[in-house]
């Protein structure tokens, strides 16, 4: 209970960090056929709390210039050249697993960045340098 008698909700930050990190590691393994250690950065926030500029930067995948081509034969390589290696559709560079519920992108650009959105509410970004 809060000071005014209202119920308060406090997220379990460590638990969310672990879940976001595990999901990102799974996407790296699936898309790039690579295993990664603990990430250098894990960030997440509700989409409604992002400023217009932050939201635009997070959503804009297409304008990111790739510095290197993903490993030949990987799902990321096929996606980079417009091929569908699985049943998931793509929308503006995002892999849409379930519309309105889950979408992600894996970017190999010097390091590795994984972005995903849960229920069009929670924006997540995980980075490896």
QUITA-V156736 format. One record per pair of residues at least 12 apart in sequence whose ideal C-beta (glycine too) atoms are under 7 Angstrom apart, sorted by the first residue. I is the first residue (numbers start at 0). J is the second residue. If there is no record, write none. Layout:
BEGIN
i->[I:I]
j->[J:J]
END
This chain:
BEGIN
i->[15:16:19:19:19:19:20:20:20:22:23:23:23:26:26:26:27:27:27:29:30:30:30:30:31:31:31:31:31:31:32:32:35:35:38:38:38:39:39:39:40:40:41:42:43:43:43:44:45:45:46:46:46:49:57:57:60:60:60:60:61:61:63:63:65:65:66:66:67:69:75:75:92:99:100:101:101:102:102:103:110:110:110:111:112:112:113]
j->[43:41:41:43:123:125:38:41:125:115:38:113:125:103:105:113:105:111:113:74:73:74:75:105:69:70:73:75:105:107:70:73:111:127:125:126:127:126:127:128:125:126:125:124:121:122:123:122:120:121:119:120:122:122:114:122:91:92:93:104:91:92:106:108:79:108:108:109:107:107:105:107:104:119:118:115:117:115:116:115:126:127:128:127:124:126:125]
END
